[in-house]
Amino acid sequence: MEAVLTGPKAAAAAAAKGGAFPARRLGFGESVRVGSGIWRVGFDAAMRRNRAIRVGAGGFRAALVKETNESPRKTNSALTGPVELFVGLPMDVASAHGGVNHAKAIAAGLRALKLLGAYGVELPIFWAAAQPDSDPAQFDWASHAALVEMARAAGLRIRATLCLHGSHRRPGVPLPEWVARAAAADPDILFTDRYGRHHEEYLSFAVDELPVLGGRRPVEAFEDFFRSFRSAFADFFGSTITGITVSLGPNGELRYPSFPPATGGHQFTGVGEFQCYDKYMLAQLKQHAEQSGQPLWGLSGPHDAPGYNQSPDSANFFRDHGGSWETPYADFFLSWYSQQLVNHGDRILSIASNIFGELPVEISGKVPLLHWWRGTRSHPAELTAGFYNTDGRNGYDAVAKMFARNSCAMVIPGMDLLDREQPRELRCSPESLLSEIVGSCGKHGVKVLGENSSLVRAPAGGFDQIKANISAGNSKVKSFTYNRMGAEFFSPEHWPQFTAFMRSMVHEEMDSDDLPSNEKGMLSPSAGSASQKEREMQAV
């Protein structure tokens, strides 16, 4: 198996080379050096409308601080105290065949984050980006090597996310071509709903150990991906690369794809649907039912469950009172369904632990925060996603125990969410769900790594909520990643808030000489802001 890795000089050349996945653009425009060292990060005005990850919402520029020849600042561990602060890089930052999308803008952004006191950045590494060609034995790491070198040069650490999933969200990211060919030949290796629709973002858990990829098992392909990454970046572990998160399901999260296929950018608020209708999942369900002495229970999933976008009361299964989720059949099905999820997570984390466990990096996996309909007794959004967590039953203990068994930390998103800011009709409670998951982690000795759900908007209290969840007194949270860098991240509506948040988090850990000020490179809104398309953020 061949892995292509560039050295520092070649990495820099690859960074300048650029490129992109076909038909996808990040939203950054050209970045230029202006005046005596001030960098302006430009954004593509054509990328203004309705992007799912909001990386191109305007034609403005953000001017960043200028580089100086001052002596290096103290290490970030001293700046951030007990909680390491990361910022996620754009999802398509690595282009196909060796380039970095909008490398100048990324480099300027990295310097700005460093000056704010960020510990590092999260680097998404999609399976398809590492295998851009059709040969399953070939890996190309040139783009990611360039990005790792850029982070190292900026003095930032990296938490690498190894993404085994694809995404139909913008920008679209497919599964590797050779995997997609196997799925075209046998669509049942993909998750399938009761209508026969396939989810193309992730392979069915039921085929993990079956030779469905041209005679190879998916777990073997995952292992090859992980081993190639370890070999290619051996010199960076513990110094630049300090953490590795492995994808466990759709969107990287440990869950079934219970949302509708190709949901898009709108917020999904339905109960979702069970995903057990590919022939391999149905075969396992049938076998389990026969072994349990109830063969008729293995013919399908619940027949009286609502549709994707319906409410819990629209059909009988999830009703608070008299719903069939409390019947012996439902206990049989939900126990089996959730166990398949845990088994899959165990397989992936076990592979990751075996490959990376001896390295000086922290291994982690991500769980979702499915907080809508939390106020009902059945918690339907959690059930369809694979968490048998209902009123009076904790479905996260088994998950936390599995993470502990593999010595892995748990990434939990939604640390910016408050109950009072959610739609009342959806009976949401992100705060209570987060508390329950964190409690299960504490019970089993699992470290918690936090994330936000989306860019925090004023006047929402998201930044205050993040601070409350990751404060120094909350020893359960080891690090926090703010998602995600892009045009809106650097916008005048968001960037000042983020700057204030970062300063408030690092202030108590910094000496007075280290504190940025308007005279020493503080990033703040330009007093001379121009029109909407030419708004700027620059050093003053």
ABEGO torsion letter per residue (X at the ends): XBBBBBBAAAAAAAAAAEEBBBGBBAGBBBBBBBEBGBBBBBBBAABABGBAAGABABABBBBBBBBBABBBBBBAAAAAEABBBBBBBBAAABBBGGBBBGAAAAAAAAAAAAAAGBABBBBBBBAAAABABABAABBBAAAAAAAAAAAAAAGBBBBBBBBABBBABOBBBBBBAAAAAAAAABAAABBBBAAGBBBAABBBAAAAABBABGGBBAAAAAAAAAAAAAAAAAAABGAABABBBBBAEBGGBBBBBABBBGAEABBBABAEBBBAABAAAAAAAAAAAAAAGBAAAAABBBAABBBAABBAAABAAABABGBAAABAAAAAAAAAAAAAAAAAAAAAAAAAAAAAAABBBBBBBBBBBBABGAABAAGAAAAAAGBBBBBGBBAAAAAAAAAAAAGBBBBBBGAABBAAABBAAAGBBAAAAAAAAAAAAAAAGBBBBBBBABBBBOABAAAAAAAAAABAABAABABBBBOBBEAAAABAAAAAAAAAAAAAAAAAABBAAABBBAAAGBBBBBAABBBAAABBBBBX
